[in-house]
Amino acid sequence: MSAQDRLTDALYGLGWGTVKKLPEPAAVRLGRTIADLAWKQRGKGVQRLESNYARVVPDASPERLAELSRAGMRSYLRYWMESFRLPAWSKERIRAGFEAKDLHHLTEGMAAGKGVILALPHLANWDLAGAWVTTKLGIPFTTVAERLKPETLYDRFVAYREGLGMEVLPHSGGTAFGTLARRLRDGGLVCLVADRDLSASGVEVDFFGDTARMPAGPALLAQQTGALLLPVTLWYDDSPVMRGRVHPPVEVPGSGTRAEKTSVMTQALADAFATGIADHPQDWHMLQRLWLADLDPERGRP
């Protein structure tokens, strides 16, 4: 392991080991302080966040974009402070920490016994939403995690999410899709963060007026297993409670090739994500390049 990898792992270990012991008000203040410092430094992540917001709010002035990026960093650090502290939260705190609109789409889908896929963008705190599903609703689920470097950091994330009641599969390795399909055929729940493609097989979608690439997995799983595909969007307000909405199901088209159906369904997901992001842009934690026009020539090539 390189010195940089050891430092990265040590910093995350410090976060999980120290921040979770802080009183909640102190953790909130610490997160906001770190966010404001990072925002003032205007590193690459902050600049990319602001550039992405410029696509979401195209008529925003430079001053408005600066306000958005500052609020975005505060939201991003709220996510991290909550995530570091989640393992120490009581079940009562988790149950009270999230409220979802139109939850009947999920509960009725699970009752039908054909499996449900929840697809989310990088909005607010998807880990908290997952912990709420396992704790409040009592529904276990399977998800996929990007294999991070160093390997010890990936192991930390897996252990953290498994501690919240999730089954975590590695994104790489080629076996995740088959396992997810089996869980769905057994009537289970699968949750996938699906607004950024991590493979070479993503689907091109129109997203805020330009072309981006999003994962094909949710649409393919729904076609192959008959599971219900539900977009979910999340946001913060000024309270300690995170909010969310379960959107209506994305239907499998009645005609077309597999690729054509996948394209239509992934575009429907992108449209639902765009609705939630446009309503709460500061809670979209996209500090990476997303649109093809922003990617380098090799990755951006269709």
TIKE-230690 format. One line per 8 residues: number of its first residue (from 0); their letters; for each residue x, y, z of N, C-alpha, C. Coordinates in pm, whole numbers, plus 50000, padded with zeros to 5 digits. Layout:
BEGIN
NUM	a	X Y Z X Y Z X Y Z ~ ...
END
This chain:
BEGIN
0	msaqdrlt	50085 49881 50000 50000 50000 50000 50088 50124 50000 ~ 50055 50221 49916 50134 50343 49906 50110 50431 50028 ~ 50197 50531 50045 50181 50624 50156 50049 50701 50144 ~ 50012 50738 50021 49886 50809 49999 49767 50722 50037 ~ 49773 50593 49999 49664 50502 50034 49654 50484 50184 ~ 49768 50473 50251 49765 50458 50397 49705 50581 50463 ~ 49741 50700 50411 49686 50824 50467 49536 50830 50445 ~ 49490 50796 50325 49347 50798 50296 49271 50705 50390
8	dalyglgw	49323 50583 50404 49256 50486 50492 49255 50535 50636 ~ 49366 50595 50680 49375 50643 50818 49276 50756 50843 ~ 49258 50846 50744 49165 50958 50761 49021 50909 50772 ~ 48985 50812 50687 48850 50757 50697 48831 50683 50829 ~ 48935 50611 50871 48928 50543 50999 48910 50641 51114 ~ 48978 50756 51104 48963 50859 51207 48820 50912 51208 ~ 48762 50930 51089 48625 50978 51081 48529 50883 51148 ~ 48536 50756 51111 48444 50658 51170 48470 50639 51319
16	gtvkklpe	48596 50650 51360 48627 50625 51499 48601 50743 51591 ~ 48610 50865 51538 48600 50986 51620 48469 51059 51605 ~ 48428 51084 51479 48309 51166 51456 48185 51101 51515 ~ 48177 50968 51510 48055 50904 51560 48039 50919 51711 ~ 48148 50960 51780 48141 50979 51925 48101 51121 51963 ~ 48099 51211 51865 48066 51350 51894 47917 51366 51919 ~ 47878 51462 52004 47736 51497 52011 47690 51547 51874 ~ 47564 51525 51844 47516 51559 51710 47536 51707 51675
24	paavrlgr	47507 51802 51764 47531 51943 51728 47677 51971 51695 ~ 47768 51907 51767 47910 51927 51739 47949 51870 51603 ~ 47892 51755 51568 47921 51696 51437 47867 51784 51325 ~ 47749 51843 51347 47692 51934 51246 47782 52055 51226 ~ 47828 52113 51334 47916 52231 51325 48048 52195 51258 ~ 48103 52078 51291 48229 52036 51230 48213 52016 51081 ~ 48105 51953 51041 48082 51931 50898 48070 52061 50823 ~ 47998 52156 50880 47980 52285 50811 48113 52360 50803
32	tiadlawk	48194 52353 50907 48324 52420 50905 48415 52362 50798 ~ 48421 52229 50789 48503 52164 50688 48452 52198 50548 ~ 48320 52198 50531 48262 52230 50401 48299 52370 50357 ~ 48289 52467 50448 48319 52606 50412 48467 52624 50380 ~ 48554 52554 50452 48697 52562 50422 48727 52505 50284 ~ 48669 52390 50255 48690 52328 50125 48637 52417 50013 ~ 48521 52478 50037 48461 52564 49935 48548 52686 49907 ~ 48605 52745 50012 48689 52863 49995 48818 52831 49918
40	qrgkgvqr	48867 52709 49931 48989 52670 49862 48967 52647 49713 ~ 48842 52622 49674 48803 52605 49534 48893 52504 49461 ~ 48903 52387 49519 48975 52278 49454 48898 52223 49336 ~ 48954 52118 49275 48893 52062 49154 48752 52010 49179 ~ 48731 51950 49295 48598 51897 49324 48493 52006 49333 ~ 48527 52117 49399 48433 52228 49411 48407 52290 49275 ~ 48512 52307 49194 48494 52363 49061 48407 52273 48973 ~ 48427 52143 48984 48345 52051 48906 48200 52054 48953
48	lesnyarv	48179 52059 49084 48044 52068 49138 47974 52192 49082 ~ 48043 52304 49082 47985 52429 49031 47956 52418 48881 ~ 48047 52355 48808 48025 52336 48664 47903 52249 48638 ~ 47886 52145 48718 47768 52059 48703 47640 52134 48737 ~ 47646 52216 48842 47528 52296 48877 47492 52394 48765 ~ 47592 52440 48691 47565 52533 48582 47478 52468 48474 ~ 47487 52336 48460 47401 52266 48365 47260 52248 48422 ~ 47252 52226 48553 47123 52206 48617 47044 52337 48625
56	vpdasper	47116 52447 48649 47053 52580 48661 47120 52671 48557 ~ 47087 52656 48430 47162 52724 48324 47152 52875 48325 ~ 47049 52929 48389 47035 53075 48392 47093 53136 48520 ~ 47163 53056 48598 47218 53106 48725 47335 53200 48700 ~ 47341 53307 48775 47454 53400 48768 47575 53338 48837 ~ 47696 53392 48813 47813 53341 48886 47794 53347 49038 ~ 47727 53450 49086 47703 53461 49230 47610 53350 49278 ~ 47507 53320 49200 47415 53213 49236 47485 53079 49233
64	laelsrag	47570 53056 49135 47644 52930 49128 47737 52914 49248 ~ 47798 53025 49290 47885 53019 49407 47804 52984 49531 ~ 47685 53043 49544 47598 53010 49657 47558 52862 49654 ~ 47526 52814 49534 47487 52674 49520 47601 52580 49556 ~ 47722 52611 49510 47834 52521 49538 47868 52522 49687 ~ 47852 52636 49752 47875 52638 49897 47771 52553 49969 ~ 47643 52571 49929 47538 52488 49988 47560 52341 49954 ~ 47609 52314 49832 47636 52176 49792 47745 52111 49877
72	mrsylryw	47850 52185 49908 47956 52130 49993 47905 52107 50135 ~ 47819 52197 50183 47762 52175 50316 47674 52049 50318 ~ 47598 52031 50211 47515 51911 50201 47603 51786 50193 ~ 47710 51794 50116 47802 51681 50100 47866 51644 50233 ~ 47907 51743 50309 47968 51715 50440 47863 51669 50540 ~ 47739 51714 50526 47633 51658 50611 47621 51509 50585 ~ 47627 51471 50457 47624 51329 50423 47735 51254 50497 ~ 47857 51307 50491 47969 51236 50554 47956 51233 50706
80	mesfrlpa	47918 51343 50766 47902 51343 50912 47796 51243 50955 ~ 47684 51240 50883 47581 51141 50914 47631 50999 50893 ~ 47705 50978 50785 47751 50843 50755 47851 50794 50859 ~ 47940 50882 50904 48034 50843 51009 47961 50809 51138 ~ 47848 50874 51162 47777 50857 51287 47668 50749 51282 ~ 47626 50711 51162 47515 50616 51150 47534 50488 51230 ~ 47655 50427 51230 47669 50303 51307 47641 50320 51456 ~ 47650 50443 51506 47625 50466 51648 47483 50514 51675
88	wskerira	47405 50540 51569 47267 50583 51589 47182 50469 51643 ~ 47089 50503 51729 46993 50403 51777 46893 50373 51666 ~ 46822 50263 51681 46718 50231 51584 46611 50339 51582 ~ 46582 50396 51698 46482 50502 51704 46528 50625 51627 ~ 46658 50658 51637 46711 50775 51566 46706 50751 51416 ~ 46737 50630 51371 46730 50600 51228 46586 50608 51179 ~ 46494 50551 51255 46353 50553 51214 46300 50696 51201 ~ 46349 50785 51290 46302 50923 51290 46380 51012 51193
96	gfeakdlh	46484 50958 51131 46574 51040 51052 46536 51057 50907 ~ 46426 50993 50863 46390 50998 50722 46239 50989 50707 ~ 46185 51066 50614 46043 51057 50579 46032 51046 50428 ~ 45948 50953 50381 45936 50926 50237 45794 50950 50190 ~ 45781 51021 50078 45652 51039 50012 45627 50922 49916 ~ 45501 50889 49898 45458 50788 49802 45528 50653 49825 ~ 45543 50620 49952 45608 50494 49988 45528 50373 49941 ~ 45400 50393 49911 45315 50281 49871 45367 50212 49745
104	hltegmaa	45439 50286 49660 45496 50221 49541 45591 50108 49583 ~ 45670 50131 49687 45763 50029 49735 45691 49918 49810 ~ 45605 49954 49905 45542 49850 49987 45448 49761 49905 ~ 45376 49822 49812 45288 49740 49726 45370 49654 49631 ~ 45481 49708 49583 45568 49629 49495 45627 49509 49568 ~ 45670 49528 49692 45724 49417 49770 45615 49314 49800 ~ 45493 49362 49828 45384 49270 49858 45348 49184 49738 ~ 45372 49235 49617 45342 49158 49496 45434 49039 49479
112	gkgvilal	45551 49042 49546 45639 48925 49547 45727 48906 49426 ~ 45732 49006 49335 45814 48991 49214 45948 49063 49223 ~ 45977 49121 49339 46101 49195 49354 46087 49340 49316 ~ 46171 49425 49377 46169 49569 49350 46313 49619 49336 ~ 46334 49705 49237 46463 49773 49219 46440 49920 49250 ~ 46515 49973 49348 46515 50116 49374 46640 50176 49310 ~ 46623 50276 49224 46735 50341 49157 46741 50486 49203 ~ 46860 50529 49249 46876 50662 49307 46993 50735 49242
120	phlanwdl	46985 50868 49236 47103 50947 49203 47182 50979 49330 ~ 47295 51048 49316 47377 51086 49431 47315 51208 49500 ~ 47196 51191 49554 47126 51298 49624 47124 51270 49774 ~ 47157 51373 49855 47149 51366 50000 47223 51241 50052 ~ 47157 51160 50138 47228 51048 50202 47156 50917 50173 ~ 47202 50848 50068 47141 50721 50030 47170 50612 50132 ~ 47279 50623 50209 47306 50525 50315 47201 50536 50426 ~ 47165 50658 50463 47061 50677 50565 46928 50621 50516
128	agawvttk	46895 50647 50389 46771 50592 50334 46774 50440 50340 ~ 46888 50380 50309 46901 50235 50315 46886 50182 50457 ~ 46950 50250 50552 46937 50208 50692 46793 50219 50740 ~ 46721 50320 50693 46580 50338 50728 46496 50224 50671 ~ 46526 50182 50550 46451 50071 50488 46470 49943 50569 ~ 46594 49915 50610 46618 49791 50685 46565 49800 50827 ~ 46566 49920 50886 46528 49937 51027 46379 49967 51044 ~ 46330 50067 50973 46189 50108 50987 46095 50009 50917
136	lgipfttv	46129 49972 50793 46042 49882 50717 46076 49736 50741 ~ 46195 49709 50793 46235 49570 50817 46259 49492 50690 ~ 46301 49560 50583 46324 49495 50454 46474 49491 50426 ~ 46536 49376 50424 46678 49369 50384 46690 49390 50235 ~ 46806 49434 50190 46825 49452 50046 46969 49431 50006 ~ 46989 49422 49877 47122 49400 49820 47160 49523 49738 ~ 47286 49561 49747 47335 49675 49670 47473 49643 49616 ~ 47528 49737 49540 47658 49720 49476 47746 49838 49515
144	aerlkpet	47872 49813 49544 47965 49919 49582 48084 49921 49486 ~ 48125 50042 49450 48245 50058 49369 48365 50010 49449 ~ 48453 49933 49385 48572 49882 49454 48675 49994 49465 ~ 48686 50051 49585 48771 50167 49608 48915 50127 49632 ~ 49004 50224 49613 49144 50208 49649 49174 50300 49766 ~ 49248 50252 49866 49305 50119 49879 49198 50014 49915 ~ 49236 49889 49905 49142 49780 49933 49089 49786 50075 ~ 49172 49834 50168 49127 49844 50307 49012 49943 50321
152	lydrfvay	49014 50049 50238 48905 50146 50242 48775 50084 50190 ~ 48786 50007 50082 48669 49936 50031 48613 49843 50140 ~ 48702 49772 50210 48658 49681 50316 48585 49758 50426 ~ 48633 49880 50456 48566 49961 50557 48423 49994 50514 ~ 48407 50034 50387 48274 50070 50338 48181 49948 50338 ~ 48234 49834 50298 48151 49714 50297 48106 49679 50439 ~ 48200 49681 50533 48167 49649 50671 48066 49749 50727 ~ 48085 49876 50693 47993 49981 50740 47852 49956 50688
160	reglgmev	47838 49930 50559 47705 49912 50501 47643 49779 50545 ~ 47724 49676 50559 47669 49549 50609 47621 49567 50753 ~ 47690 49652 50830 47648 49680 50966 47514 49750 50973 ~ 47475 49816 50862 47345 49882 50855 47237 49789 50801 ~ 47273 49665 50771 47174 49567 50727 47168 49543 50578 ~ 47270 49588 50504 47271 49572 50359 47363 49456 50318 ~ 47324 49387 50212 47415 49293 50147 47488 49370 50037 ~ 47623 49370 50041 47701 49453 49950 47782 49365 49856
168	lphsggta	47767 49388 49725 47840 49316 49624 47940 49410 49557 ~ 48059 49361 49519 48154 49447 49448 48107 49477 49307 ~ 48128 49601 49261 48086 49640 49127 48163 49563 49021 ~ 48292 49543 49045 48375 49471 48949 48370 49321 48977 ~ 48413 49242 48879 48419 49098 48898 48320 49020 48815 ~ 48213 49085 48768 48123 49022 48673 48015 48934 48732 ~ 48011 48915 48864 47912 48825 48924 47794 48900 48987 ~ 47805 49031 48999 47702 49107 49071 47566 49095 49003
176	fgtlarrl	47562 49106 48870 47434 49108 48800 47357 48979 48826 ~ 47424 48865 48818 47356 48738 48840 47303 48725 48981 ~ 47381 48772 49079 47334 48767 49218 47214 48858 49239 ~ 47219 48978 49182 47106 49071 49193 46980 49011 49131 ~ 46996 48947 49015 46881 48886 48948 46820 48775 49034 ~ 46904 48696 49101 46853 48590 49187 46776 48648 49305 ~ 46831 48755 49364 46761 48818 49477 46623 48868 49434 ~ 46615 48927 49316 46488 48981 49267 46390 48869 49237
184	rdgglvcl	46437 48761 49176 46347 48649 49146 46292 48585 49274 ~ 46367 48600 49383 46320 48550 49512 46227 48650 49582 ~ 46194 48759 49512 46104 48859 49569 46173 48963 49654 ~ 46305 48975 49640 46381 49066 49724 46389 49207 49671 ~ 46462 49289 49746 46480 49431 49715 46626 49455 49676 ~ 46645 49533 49569 46778 49574 49523 46780 49725 49515 ~ 46884 49788 49568 46899 49933 49564 47029 49969 49492 ~ 47020 50058 49392 47135 50092 49310 47144 50242 49291
192	vadrdlsa	47262 50300 49318 47289 50438 49281 47320 50438 49132 ~ 47242 50514 49053 47240 50488 48909 47245 50612 48821 ~ 47311 50718 48869 47320 50837 48784 47459 50856 48723 ~ 47551 50764 48749 47686 50779 48694 47735 50641 48649 ~ 47771 50631 48523 47813 50504 48466 47957 50473 48506 ~ 47980 50354 48560 48115 50312 48600 48169 50204 48507 ~ 48104 50184 48394 48147 50079 48301 48153 50139 48161 ~ 48186 50054 48065 48190 50096 47926 48059 50066 47855
200	sgvevdff	47960 50017 47928 47836 49972 47865 47716 50057 47904 ~ 47741 50181 47945 47632 50268 47986 47543 50308 47871 ~ 47427 50362 47906 47327 50404 47809 47330 50556 47798 ~ 47334 50607 47677 47332 50751 47658 47191 50805 47681 ~ 47183 50912 47759 47055 50975 47791 47067 51125 47774 ~ 46954 51188 47751 46948 51334 47754 46927 51375 47899 ~ 47019 51456 47951 47016 51493 48092 47043 51642 48103 ~ 46941 51717 48137 46951 51862 48144 47002 51920 48011
208	gdtarmpa	46952 51865 47901 46978 51923 47770 47105 51881 47703 ~ 47180 51788 47761 47303 51739 47697 47315 51589 47725 ~ 47408 51525 47656 47419 51380 47662 47508 51335 47776 ~ 47456 51245 47856 47532 51179 47962 47515 51029 47945 ~ 47588 50953 48024 47580 50808 48017 47547 50754 48155 ~ 47442 50670 48163 47399 50613 48289 47395 50461 48281 ~ 47402 50392 48394 47410 50247 48393 47287 50180 48332 ~ 47310 50073 48260 47202 49994 48201 47144 49894 48300
216	gpallaqq	47215 49867 48409 47177 49760 48501 47035 49763 48551 ~ 46985 49875 48604 46847 49874 48656 46744 49832 48552 ~ 46754 49887 48430 46657 49852 48325 46672 49707 48283 ~ 46794 49659 48271 46816 49520 48231 46763 49423 48336 ~ 46786 49454 48463 46736 49368 48570 46584 49362 48569 ~ 46520 49476 48547 46373 49478 48544 46321 49394 48429 ~ 46385 49403 48312 46341 49324 48198 46362 49175 48221 ~ 46475 49140 48278 46511 48999 48290 46434 48928 48400
224	tgalllpv	46397 49002 48507 46337 48936 48623 46189 48968 48641 ~ 46138 49071 48575 46000 49112 48599 45982 49197 48723 ~ 46093 49237 48787 46086 49320 48907 46039 49461 48873 ~ 45982 49527 48972 45936 49664 48958 46055 49759 48969 ~ 46065 49856 48878 46174 49953 48880 46119 50088 48925 ~ 46171 50137 49039 46121 50260 49099 46234 50361 49116 ~ 46225 50479 49055 46321 50586 49085 46293 50644 49224 ~ 46399 50685 49292 46386 50749 49423 46473 50874 49424
232	tlwyddsp	46420 50984 49475 46501 51104 49494 46494 51146 49641 ~ 46603 51206 49689 46619 51243 49829 46658 51390 49839 ~ 46631 51452 49954 46677 51589 49975 46678 51621 50124 ~ 46753 51725 50155 46755 51780 50290 46671 51907 50296 ~ 46619 51936 50416 46565 52069 50442 46637 52123 50565 ~ 46578 52218 50633 46647 52279 50748 46632 52198 50876 ~ 46564 52085 50869 46544 52002 50987 46646 51889 50990 ~ 46656 51815 51101 46745 51699 51106 46693 51579 51027
240	vmrgrvhp	46573 51591 50971 46509 51479 50902 46532 51492 50751 ~ 46584 51385 50689 46598 51383 50544 46463 51347 50481 ~ 46437 51400 50363 46312 51374 50293 46339 51293 50167 ~ 46236 51227 50118 46252 51150 49995 46119 51125 49927 ~ 46127 51082 49803 46008 51049 49725 46033 50925 49644 ~ 45940 50831 49648 45942 50715 49560 45856 50749 49439 ~ 45918 50754 49323 45847 50794 49201 45768 50674 49144 ~ 45673 50701 49058 45596 50591 48995 45687 50496 48918
248	pvevpgsg	45642 50372 48898 45726 50271 48832 45765 50311 48689 ~ 45886 50270 48651 45930 50279 48512 45888 50149 48444 ~ 45798 50161 48348 45743 50042 48284 45838 49989 48176 ~ 45833 49858 48155 45906 49796 48044 45824 49817 47916 ~ 45881 49878 47812 45805 49899 47688 45751 49768 47632 ~ 45636 49775 47569 45573 49655 47516 45636 49603 47389 ~ 45715 49685 47321 45778 49643 47196 45917 49700 47188 ~ 45995 49647 47092 46132 49693 47073 46233 49587 47112
256	traektsv	46355 49607 47069 46463 49516 47106 46500 49538 47252 ~ 46584 49449 47303 46629 49465 47442 46703 49598 47459 ~ 46787 49632 47363 46862 49757 47371 46769 49877 47364 ~ 46667 49870 47278 46573 49982 47266 46493 50000 47395 ~ 46448 49890 47454 46375 49898 47580 46464 49955 47690 ~ 46589 49910 47693 46682 49959 47795 46704 50109 47781 ~ 46715 50155 47657 46735 50298 47633 46616 50379 47681 ~ 46495 50335 47650 46374 50407 47691 46362 50410 47844
264	mtqalada	46388 50298 47908 46374 50290 48053 46481 50373 48125 ~ 46603 50370 48074 46709 50448 48137 46685 50596 48120 ~ 46628 50636 48006 46591 50776 47989 46481 50816 48088 ~ 46388 50726 48113 46282 50755 48211 46341 50773 48351 ~ 46440 50691 48385 46510 50709 48513 46579 50845 48518 ~ 46650 50879 48409 46720 51008 48404 46624 51124 48421 ~ 46505 51113 48361 46405 51220 48373 46357 51234 48518 ~ 46336 51121 48585 46294 51126 48726 46404 51185 48813
272	fatgiadh	46529 51142 48787 46642 51198 48861 46650 51349 48840 ~ 46632 51393 48714 46643 51535 48683 46538 51617 48758 ~ 46419 51559 48776 46314 51629 48851 46359 51655 48994 ~ 46412 51551 49059 46458 51567 49197 46578 51658 49209 ~ 46671 51649 49115 46791 51731 49119 46758 51878 49092 ~ 46668 51904 48997 46629 52042 48968 46561 52106 49089 ~ 46483 52028 49164 46415 52081 49282 46512 52107 49397 ~ 46619 52027 49406 46713 52037 49519 46857 52023 49467
280	pqdwhmlq	46903 52114 49382 47035 52097 49320 47149 52092 49422 ~ 47137 52165 49533 47246 52168 49630 47267 52034 49698 ~ 47171 51942 49688 47186 51811 49752 47237 51705 49655 ~ 47270 51744 49532 47327 51651 49434 47478 51654 49447 ~ 47535 51547 49498 47678 51543 49529 47757 51485 49412 ~ 47756 51554 49301 47827 51507 49182 47952 51593 49163 ~ 48061 51548 49223 48187 51620 49216 48278 51564 49108 ~ 48221 51483 49017 48296 51424 48907 48235 51470 48775
288	rlwladld	48311 51448 48667 48259 51475 48534 48151 51372 48503 ~ 48044 51417 48439 47932 51329 48408 47894 51334 48261 ~ 47879 51454 48206 47836 51467 48068 47950 51432 47972 ~ 47915 51372 47859 48016 51329 47763 48102 51446 47716 ~ 48042 51562 47702 48116 51679 47657 48224 51721 47757 ~ 48208 51682 47883 48306 51719 47986 48413 51612 48006 ~ 48391 51494 47954 48486 51385 47970 48602 51399 47873 ~ 48708 51331 47901 48821 51337 47806 48784 51262 47679
296	pergrp	48861 51282 47569 48819 51226 47440 48796 51074 47441 ~ 48879 51001 47515 48864 50854 47515 48737 50811 47587 ~ 48714 50863 47708 48595 50822 47784 48469 50886 47729 ~ 48483 51002 47666 48366 51071 47616 48320 51021 47482 ~ 48401 50935 47417 48365 50888 47284 48248 50790 47293 ~ 48139 50812 47218 48025 50719 47224 48067 50580 47180
END
